[in-house]
Amino acid sequence: MVLIVYVLQAVSLLVGITLIIGVVINYIKRSDAKGTWLESHISWQIRTFWLYLCFIIIGGITIFIGIGYIILLIALIWLIYRVCKGWIRLSENKPIY
């Protein structure tokens, strides 16, 4: 399921709703991963969702003064980084941190 959520997060760059689907899956499956190395990935994915949402809200609010475009670009790059880093660590069968 962790891999599926990374895929959903990556696809969210094209279809935003998949990011929400991914975090719902994480909350449902969180207890199943408790105490395993996958727990760190689920926490990472949940944090990625909430922080990205904050970036998007702040970027959307400040878009009218111009800085919002920069914030949205940084948010996009940050999301790509988080998905790539997590996916790589998952493929190595290692916890995220």
Salt bridges, closest charged atoms under 4 A:
ASP32 OD2 - LYS29 NZ 3.58
GLU39 OE2 - LYS34 NZ 3.59
GLU92 OE1 - ARG89 NH1 3.96
